[in-house]
Amino acid sequence: MQMKFKLTVIAALASLAGMASAEDLIVKIGHVAPLSGSQAHYGKDNENGVRMAIEDLNAQNIMIGGKKAKFEIVAEDDAADPKQGTAAAQKLCDAKVAGVVGHLNSGTTIPASKIYNDCGIPHITGAATNPNLTKPGYNTTFRIIANDNALGAGLAFYAIDGLKLKTVAVIDDRTAYGQGVAEVFKRTALSKGMKVVDEQFTTDKATDFMAILTAVKAKKPDAIFFGGMDPQAGPMLRQMEQLGMSNVKFFGGDGICTTEVAKLAAGAKTVENIVCAEGGASLAKMPGGEAWKKRYDAKYPNQFQVYSPYTYDATFVLVDAMKRAKSSDPKVYLPELMKTNYKGVTTTIAFEPNGELKNPAITLYVYKDGKKTPLN
């Protein structure tokens, strides 16, 4: 009899425990980036940042509206393709995620931003830099990194004022990102008296640039500006070396500013000619950068690229707004997101009325012995 009573009590307690966990608030955070294709190394790095944030948040036993919140990632692959990007965005809307971190590319983020706006879900990108992203004025769109206006202009100023270069050839990959950053660089360079001696374009799938570079070489530029990503920049640098263009500086935005670019250039000495820009401070100058990077490397060895500190912060910014609103419902916490003043790993994050980051920093980098090194 006593044994039966004990078993009944245990069963009742187990049932209560089940009820308690059933009352936990499940908060789904979406993440989208290319997890397949030539840009998968960026996408995986971005996803790692979100996963690390979710782990850290779950360890904090956060309460939202009186309930213990349990955070989960819903990860989607957009393969850096605009069509797949909008399909992934719709999938996250249908899954009723509380918020989204992403996307990586401007070409996927811009069309996806309309989907998120239409279904009322906030999204924060820590990677897409085309200024057109915030132009529609959607109150669901946020960016926590400097845009191409800052990156392209900063590189042009350094080329002219810092290196005293007189002529440049501009190549872009015809994506929203590549064209955008190249256009800003060109416009700023021309306004400061630099001569653009040639303009060429390629695609974000190409690997053979010999014809383009041969045409550029004939114009004898001091520098090439490339608007694009590292899967193209690496082979381009290798082919520049093969064509004897080892004295030509190679400028680009955050798309080429990776640890991977030196590997993709297969040891070409022209890597030493790179000058690239990233939105945000260098890891050493970020408020929590170096300590965070140690933890990241322990968890995800040899996977760090560029944007994971930003996707980490973006996840915390979403949750910070939910905590202040006492709700994970996007309609309820969205007004709090606009009032963000969050001390993150990357910087103190606050937003302009259009969702752009207030007071964004940029950092210029060069490569010494194949290693990415901040200039400022």
Secondary structure, DSSP 8 states (H G I E B T S, - for coil): -HHHHHHHHHHHHHHHHHHHHHTSEEEEEEEEE--SSTTHHHHHHHHHHHHHHHHHHHHTT-EETTEEEEEEEEEEE-TT-HHHHHHHHHHHHHTT-SEEEE-SSHHHHHHHHHHHHHHT--EEESS---GGGGTT--TTEEE-S--HHHHHHHHHHIIIIIT---EEEEEE-SSHHHHHHHHHHHHHHHHTT-EEEEEEE--TT----HHHHHHHHTT--SEEEEES-HHHHHHHHHHHHHTT-TTSEEEE-GGG-SSHHHHHTTT-GGGGGEEEEEES--GGGSTTHHHHHHHHHHHSTT---SSHHHHHHHHHHHHHHHHHHT---HHHHHHHHHT--EE-SSSEE-B-TTS-BSS--EEEEEEETTEEEE--
